Amino acid sequence: MSKFAKNKKRDIPGVNTSALPDIIFMLLFFFMVATTMKEVDMQVEIKKPVADQAEEIEDKDNVDFIYIGFPKDASKGSVPRIQLDDELISDVNRIPMWKQAKAREGKTPFDIVTSLKVHKNVGMRIVSEVKESLREIDAIKINYSADARE
């Protein structure tokens, strides 16, 4: 007689899942940190011009973006339009009210940079009108957005 029974069938041991919650939370935190939220739904088409001396904006928290381009929706016409956040406008007189409403705590429109993202085929007339309306409220820090030449 032997000490050990050889005919006894053994069950397969279960999978150890004790580290699974740690892995899931690490992935969750990674994607929370690495993901950026889309700020604005583009309603105008923007094909930026190319520049030789393009620089990246460092502090994007103190920048307001104005988009000028042709509407993506053909029913809105083919005339260049201005997009402020999620709203399409054609009247440049609304820009000062929008800019003052976006003023941050303790900052005036003078302190905040306005970045103009303009389609390369839009005429300079509408851009000049936007600049004039910004000048009315002393928002003279203006940045023109362009793609860097490779």
KOLBA-89271 format. One record per residue: z, x negated, y negated of N, C-alpha, C in turn. Coordinates in pm, 1 decimal, padded with zeros to 6 digits. Layout:
N
PT      npz      npx      npy     capz     capx     capy      cpz      cpx      cpy
PT        Z        X        Y        Z        X        Y        Z        X        Y
...
This chain:
150
PT      npz      npx      npy     capz     capx     capy      cpz      cpx      cpy
PT  00000.0 -00084.3  00117.3  00000.0  00000.0  00000.0  00000.0 -00088.7 -00123.4
PT -00081.8 -00049.9 -00215.6 -00091.7 -00131.5 -00335.7 -00004.2 -00074.8 -00446.1
PT  00026.0 -00160.7 -00536.6  00111.3 -00117.8 -00646.5  00036.6 -00030.4 -00747.8
PT -00092.2 -00052.7 -00761.5 -00169.4  00019.3 -00862.8 -00266.0  00114.9 -00796.8
PT -00277.6  00231.8 -00850.5 -00369.9  00330.5 -00795.9 -00508.0  00305.7 -00853.6
PT -00607.5  00285.2 -00769.2 -00741.8  00252.4 -00813.9 -00827.2  00376.1 -00834.5
PT -00793.5  00483.6 -00779.3 -00875.9  00603.3 -00788.1 -00846.0  00688.4 -00911.3
PT -00748.3  00653.2 -00987.0 -00709.1  00732.6 -01103.1 -00813.8  00718.1 -01213.7
PT -00871.0  00830.8 -01258.4 -00972.6  00827.4 -01364.3 -00903.4  00823.4 -01500.4
PT -00959.7  00741.5 -01588.3 -00901.6  00727.9 -01722.6 -00988.7  00799.9 -01824.1
PT -00925.7  00858.0 -01924.2 -00997.7  00920.8 -02033.8 -01034.5  00814.8 -02136.2
PT -01143.2  00842.3 -02208.9 -01184.2  00751.1 -02315.9 -01087.1  00769.9 -02432.3
PT -01036.2  00660.3 -02489.2 -00940.9  00676.1 -02599.4 -01011.1  00732.7 -02723.4
PT -00936.7  00807.0 -02805.2 -00991.7  00866.8 -02926.9 -01022.2  00762.4 -03033.2
PT -01108.4  00799.6 -03126.6 -01146.8  00710.1 -03235.7 -01035.9  00712.1 -03340.8
PT -00997.0  00595.6 -03385.3 -00892.8  00585.1 -03486.3 -00953.4  00618.5 -03623.3
PT -00908.1  00725.8 -03684.8 -00962.0  00770.1 -03814.6 -00861.4  00751.5 -03927.9
PT -00765.1  00666.9 -03908.7 -00662.1  00651.1 -04011.3 -00716.2  00585.1 -04139.0
PT -00822.3  00504.4 -04129.7 -00877.3  00438.4 -04248.1 -00983.4  00524.0 -04317.9
PT -01023.0  00634.6 -04258.8 -01129.5  00717.5 -04314.7 -01097.5  00771.5 -04454.5
PT -00979.6  00825.0 -04482.6 -00951.6  00871.8 -04619.5 -00959.5  00759.7 -04723.3
PT -00916.9  00639.3 -04686.7 -00925.1  00526.4 -04780.0 -01070.5  00495.1 -04814.7
PT -01155.4  00495.0 -04715.5 -01297.1  00465.1 -04737.8 -01360.4  00573.7 -04824.5
PT -01328.7  00697.6 -04797.2 -01386.0  00808.5 -04875.5 -01342.6  00799.6 -05020.8
PT -01216.2  00770.7 -05046.1 -01170.0  00760.9 -05184.7 -01228.1  00639.4 -05255.7
PT -01248.2  00529.0 -05183.9 -01312.7  00413.2 -05246.1 -01455.5  00447.8 -05287.7
PT -01529.3  00516.8 -05202.8 -01665.2  00559.0 -05238.6 -01663.8  00656.8 -05355.9
PT -01570.6  00749.5 -05355.5 -01559.5  00845.6 -05465.4 -01534.9  00773.9 -05597.8
PT -01439.5  00681.3 -05600.6 -01411.2  00608.0 -05724.3 -01528.8  00522.0 -05767.3
PT -01598.7  00461.1 -05671.8 -01715.3  00381.0 -05706.0 -01820.4  00466.2 -05777.0
PT -01853.5  00581.8 -05721.9 -01955.6  00665.2 -05782.8 -01909.5  00727.1 -05914.6
PT -01779.2  00752.0 -05929.3 -01728.8  00802.4 -06057.1 -01743.1  00697.4 -06166.7
PT -01720.6  00571.9 -06133.8 -01728.8  00464.6 -06232.3 -01873.6  00425.6 -06259.9
PT -01956.7  00422.7 -06157.9 -02092.6  00371.4 -06172.1 -02192.3  00474.3 -06225.4
PT -02159.7  00601.3 -06221.5 -02254.4  00705.2 -06261.8 -02244.0  00732.5 -06410.6
PT -02358.7  00747.4 -06474.8 -02360.1  00787.4 -06615.3 -02413.2  00929.2 -06624.3
PT -02361.8  01002.2 -06719.2 -02404.5  01140.3 -06738.4 -02522.7  01144.9 -06833.9
PT -02612.1  01234.0 -06809.1 -02727.2  01252.8 -06895.7 -02679.5  01327.9 -07020.2
PT -02704.8  01270.4 -07136.4 -02653.0  01329.0 -07258.8 -02737.5  01444.6 -07310.5
PT -02868.9  01429.0 -07305.1 -02958.0  01527.4 -07366.2 -03072.9  01557.6 -07271.0
PT -03110.7  01684.1 -07261.6 -03231.5  01721.9 -07188.8 -03348.4  01706.2 -07284.0
PT -03440.8  01619.1 -07248.8 -03553.8  01591.1 -07337.4 -03648.4  01710.4 -07343.3
PT -03674.0  01756.7 -07464.8 -03766.6  01866.7 -07487.0 -03893.5  01819.3 -07555.2
PT -03892.0  01693.3 -07598.3 -04010.9  01633.8 -07658.4 -04049.1  01510.6 -07577.7
PT -04177.5  01479.6 -07578.5 -04226.7  01362.7 -07506.7 -04217.0  01240.6 -07597.7
PT -04156.3  01134.3 -07546.7 -04138.4  01012.3 -07625.0 -04205.1  00896.7 -07551.1
PT -04304.3  00836.3 -07613.8 -04362.5  00710.3 -07567.8 -04339.5  00611.1 -07680.1
PT -04234.9  00529.3 -07664.5 -04194.4  00440.2 -07772.9 -04295.4  00327.5 -07791.6
PT -04310.3  00281.0 -07914.9 -04397.5  00165.4 -07938.3 -04334.6  00038.3 -07882.0
PT -04414.1 -00066.6 -07876.7 -04369.1 -00195.0 -07823.2 -04336.3 -00287.9 -07939.9
PT -04226.1 -00362.6 -07927.9 -04184.2 -00453.2 -08034.8 -04162.4 -00593.5 -07980.7
PT -04183.1 -00692.9 -08065.8 -04161.9 -00832.4 -08026.8 -04014.9 -00871.8 -08030.1
PT -03939.7 -00818.9 -08126.7 -03801.7 -00861.3 -08147.1 -03705.5 -00745.8 -08123.5
PT -03711.5 -00683.5 -08007.6 -03624.1 -00571.4 -07975.3 -03487.7 -00622.6 -07930.2
PT -03382.1 -00553.0 -07972.1 -03246.0 -00586.7 -07932.3 -03178.5 -00461.9 -07878.2
PT -03084.1 -00481.1 -07787.9 -03010.4 -00371.5 -07727.9 -02896.0 -00329.7 -07820.6
PT -02870.9 -00199.5 -07830.0 -02757.4 -00149.6 -07908.2 -02631.0 -00175.9 -07827.5
PT -02531.4 -00237.3 -07891.2 -02409.6 -00273.1 -07819.5 -02311.3 -00157.2 -07810.8
PT -02283.9 -00091.2 -07921.1 -02182.7  00014.9 -07925.4 -02253.1  00149.7 -07935.6
PT -02285.3  00209.3 -07821.7 -02360.5  00335.4 -07821.8 -02273.0  00455.9 -07854.0
PT -02141.1  00436.2 -07863.3 -02053.3  00547.6 -07898.4 -02066.9  00585.7 -08044.8
PT -02106.5  00492.1 -08128.6 -02120.4  00518.9 -08271.4 -02266.0  00532.3 -08312.8
PT -02347.0  00592.6 -08226.0 -02489.4  00610.0 -08253.7 -02525.8  00756.2 -08230.8
PT -02596.5  00814.5 -08327.2 -02654.1  00947.6 -08312.6 -02804.2  00930.7 -08292.1
PT -02859.4  01003.9 -08197.4 -03000.8  00991.0 -08165.1 -03079.1  01110.5 -08217.9
PT -03191.4  01082.0 -08284.0 -03285.6  01184.2 -08328.1 -03417.7  01152.2 -08258.6
PT -03470.9  01250.5 -08187.0 -03595.6  01233.0 -08112.5 -03707.7  01304.9 -08186.5
PT -03818.2  01235.9 -08208.9 -03933.7  01295.6 -08275.8 -04054.3  01273.7 -08184.8
PT -04115.1  01384.5 -08143.8 -04229.1  01373.0 -08054.1 -04298.2  01506.6 -08036.6
PT -04387.8  01510.1 -07942.2 -04464.0  01631.0 -07914.9 -04390.4  01713.0 -07808.8
PT -04381.8  01846.4 -07825.4 -04307.9  01929.3 -07729.3 -04367.5  01920.0 -07588.9
PT -04279.5  01916.2 -07489.1 -04324.3  01915.8 -07350.5 -04376.5  02053.1 -07310.5
PT -04319.5  02157.9 -07368.8 -04362.4  02294.2 -07341.5 -04483.3  02325.7 -07429.7
PT -04597.3  02351.6 -07368.2 -04721.7  02374.3 -07443.5 -04715.6  02499.8 -07529.9
PT -04628.1  02594.6 -07496.4 -04619.4  02717.8 -07575.4 -04557.5  02694.0 -07712.7
PT -04494.2  02579.7 -07732.7 -04431.3  02548.8 -07861.5 -04525.0  02473.6 -07954.2
PT -04650.8  02459.0 -07914.8 -04750.9  02396.0 -07999.3 -04764.2  02247.7 -07973.9
PT -04857.5  02187.1 -08047.3 -04880.7  02043.2 -08031.6 -04848.0  01966.9 -08159.3
PT -04770.5  02029.3 -08246.8 -04726.3  01966.3 -08371.3 -04599.2  01886.8 -08340.7
PT -04583.6  01766.3 -08396.1 -04460.8  01689.4 -08371.4 -04337.1  01768.8 -08413.6
PT -04235.0  01763.4 -08328.5 -04109.7  01835.1 -08353.8 -03993.5  01737.8 -08348.1
PT -03881.4  01779.2 -08403.4 -03759.7  01698.8 -08407.3 -03660.4  01760.6 -08310.0
PT -03599.9  01676.5 -08225.3 -03497.3  01724.5 -08133.2 -03363.2  01666.2 -08174.4
PT -03268.2  01756.2 -08202.8 -03130.9  01718.8 -08233.4 -03045.2  01770.8 -08119.4
PT -02988.5  01682.7 -08042.1 -02914.8  01717.2 -07920.2 -03005.3  01800.4 -07829.0
PT -02976.3  01928.3 -07808.8 -03058.3  02011.4 -07719.9 -03137.4  02116.8 -07795.6
PT -03163.6  02093.7 -07921.8 -03230.6  02193.8 -08005.4 -03355.6  02133.9 -08070.0
PT -03466.2  02206.1 -08061.1 -03590.2  02165.8 -08128.0 -03594.9  02230.3 -08265.9
PT -03622.7  02148.9 -08367.2 -03634.1  02202.7 -08503.1 -03762.7  02150.2 -08565.3
PT -03805.6  02218.1 -08670.1 -03920.3  02168.7 -08746.5 -03883.5  02149.8 -08892.9
PT -03765.7  02198.4 -08931.9 -03719.0  02187.8 -09070.1 -03624.7  02068.6 -09083.0
PT -03664.2  01967.4 -09159.1 -03581.2  01847.2 -09173.7 -03456.2  01872.0 -09256.7
PT -03448.6  01985.5 -09325.9 -03330.6  02016.0 -09407.6 -03208.7  02048.3 -09321.7
PT -03225.3  02068.5 -09192.8 -03111.3  02095.2 -09104.4 -03045.8  01966.5 -09055.6
PT -03111.3  01853.9 -09073.8 -03058.0  01726.4 -09024.4 -02926.9  01687.3 -09092.7
PT -02912.9  01698.3 -09226.5 -02784.5  01661.1 -09287.1 -02665.9  01742.7 -09234.5
PT -02686.2  01873.4 -09211.6 -02576.5  01956.7 -09158.4 -02540.3  01911.8 -09016.3
PT -02641.7  01881.5 -08935.9 -02618.0  01835.3 -08799.2 -02543.2  01702.1 -08799.7
PT -02584.6  01612.7 -08887.1 -02523.8  01479.5 -08893.1 -02378.2  01488.1 -08938.7
PT -02350.5  01572.1 -09037.1 -02212.5  01584.9 -09084.4 -02124.8  01654.6 -08981.2
PT -02181.3  01747.1 -08904.0 -02103.9  01813.9 -08799.6 -02068.0  01717.3 -08687.2
PT -02149.9  01615.1 -08665.9 -02124.4  01517.3 -08560.1 -02034.2  01403.1 -08605.3
PT -01989.7  01405.7 -08730.0 -01904.1  01297.7 -08780.3 -01778.5  01288.3 -08694.2
PT -01745.1  01168.1 -08655.3 -01630.4  01145.0 -08569.2 -01503.4  01127.8 -08652.4
PT -01391.3  01123.6 -08584.4 -01262.7  01114.1 -08652.4 -01255.7  00989.9 -08740.5
PT -01229.4  01009.1 -08868.1 -01210.6  00897.6 -08959.0 -01338.2  00825.6 -08997.7
PT -01454.4  00875.4 -08955.9 -01579.9  00808.8 -08987.9 -01669.1  00903.9 -09066.3
PT -01740.6  00846.6 -09158.7 -01836.2  00923.3 -09237.8 -01976.4  00900.1 -09181.8
PT -02075.8  00981.4 -09222.2 -02212.8  00956.2 -09176.1 -02262.5  00817.2 -09213.3
PT -02204.1  00756.2 -09317.9 -02242.5  00620.7 -09358.1 -02205.6  00518.5 -09250.6
PT -02095.3  00542.0 -09179.6 -02046.1  00446.4 -09080.1 -02119.8  00453.9 -08946.3
PT -02184.4  00566.0 -08919.3 -02245.9  00588.0 -08788.7 -02395.4  00558.5 -08795.9
PT -02444.9  00482.0 -08700.6 -02586.5  00445.7 -08694.9 -02667.4  00565.0 -08644.3
PT -02783.9  00587.0 -08703.4 -02875.9  00689.6 -08657.2 -02995.6  00619.6 -08594.8
PT -03019.0  00647.2 -08466.9 -03130.4  00586.0 -08395.9 -03244.3  00686.7 -08387.8
PT -03361.3  00646.2 -08435.4 -03479.3  00731.3 -08430.4 -03564.5  00689.2 -08311.6
PT -03582.3  00779.8 -08218.0 -03672.0  00756.0 -08105.3 -03796.6  00839.1 -08132.8
PT -03904.5  00770.7 -08168.4 -04024.6  00836.7 -08216.8 -04141.9  00804.9 -08124.0
PT -04218.9  00907.8 -08092.4 -04341.6  00888.2 -08013.5 -04437.0  00801.0 -08094.4
PT -04508.1  00710.5 -08026.6 -04591.5  00614.0 -08098.5 -04709.6  00678.1 -08169.8
PT -04749.4  00799.9 -08134.7 -04862.0  00866.3 -08201.0 -04820.6  00964.5 -08309.4
PT -04691.1  00972.7 -08338.3 -04643.3  01060.0 -08445.9 -04666.2  00989.5 -08578.4
PT -04716.1  01064.3 -08676.4 -04741.8  01006.1 -08808.1 -04614.3  00969.2 -08881.1
PT -04628.8  00886.8 -08981.8 -04513.3  00836.9 -09056.1 -04457.4  00940.7 -09152.5
PT -04530.9  01046.3 -09180.2 -04486.4  01147.2 -09276.8 -04356.2  01214.5 -09232.5
PT -04351.1  01257.1 -09106.2 -04230.5  01324.8 -09057.2 -04113.1  01227.8 -09049.1
PT -04140.2  01102.4 -09016.8 -04033.4  01001.1 -09010.8 -03977.3  00977.2 -09151.7
PT -04064.9  00971.7 -09251.1 -04019.5  00953.6 -09390.4 -03936.5  01072.1 -09436.9
PT -03975.2  01193.0 -09397.1 -03897.0  01311.2 -09434.5 -03758.5  01308.3 -09370.8
PT -03749.9  01263.0 -09246.1 -03620.0  01251.3 -09178.4 -03533.8  01147.8 -09249.3
PT -03593.5  01034.6 -09285.5 -03518.2  00931.4 -09357.4 -03468.4  00981.3 -09492.5
PT -03550.9  01057.7 -09563.7 -03509.1  01113.8 -09693.2 -03391.7  01209.7 -09675.7
PT -03396.4  01293.4 -09571.8 -03286.2  01387.1 -09550.4 -03157.9  01314.0 -09511.6
PT -03169.0  01203.9 -09440.1 -03050.2  01124.8 -09407.4 -02996.4  01052.7 -09530.3
PT -03085.2  01012.5 -09618.6 -03043.9  00942.9 -09740.1 -02961.5  01034.6 -09831.0
PT -02985.6  01165.5 -09824.3 -02910.6  01261.7 -09906.9 -02760.8  01258.3 -09877.7
PT -02723.4  01228.9 -09753.3 -02580.2  01226.0 -09718.0 -02531.1  01082.9 -09695.9
PT -02604.4  00985.5 -09747.2 -02568.5  00844.0 -09738.0 -02561.4  00792.3 -09594.5
PT -02642.8  00847.3 -09507.6 -02652.8  00795.7 -09370.2 -02770.9  00699.4 -09367.8
PT -02747.1  00576.7 -09416.5 -02858.0  00483.0 -09434.6 -02864.9  00375.8 -09325.9
PT -02775.8  00381.8 -09228.5 -02783.9  00288.5 -09115.6 -02877.9  00350.4 -09013.1
PT -03002.7  00304.9 -09015.6 -03105.7  00362.9 -08930.3 -03161.0  00256.1 -08837.0
PT -03178.0  00294.0 -08712.8 -03231.0  00205.8 -08609.5 -03356.8  00271.2 -08553.6
PT -03463.1  00193.7 -08538.4 -03585.8  00243.0 -08477.3 -03589.1  00195.3 -08332.9
PT -03602.9  00285.8 -08241.8 -03603.4  00250.6 -08100.0 -03744.8  00210.8 -08056.8
PT -03754.1  00101.5 -07980.7 -03882.6  00053.7 -07929.2 -03858.0 -00016.0 -07796.2
PT -03963.7 -00027.2 -07718.3 -03956.3 -00100.8 -07592.3 -03986.4 -00248.3 -07619.3
PT -03921.4 -00337.0 -07545.4 -03943.7 -00480.2 -07563.4 -04075.6 -00519.8 -07499.7
PT -04146.1 -00609.1 -07565.1 -04271.1 -00661.2 -07509.6 -04236.3 -00762.0 -07401.9
PT -04306.8 -00753.3 -07291.5 -04275.5 -00843.3 -07179.5 -04356.2 -00968.9 -07185.8
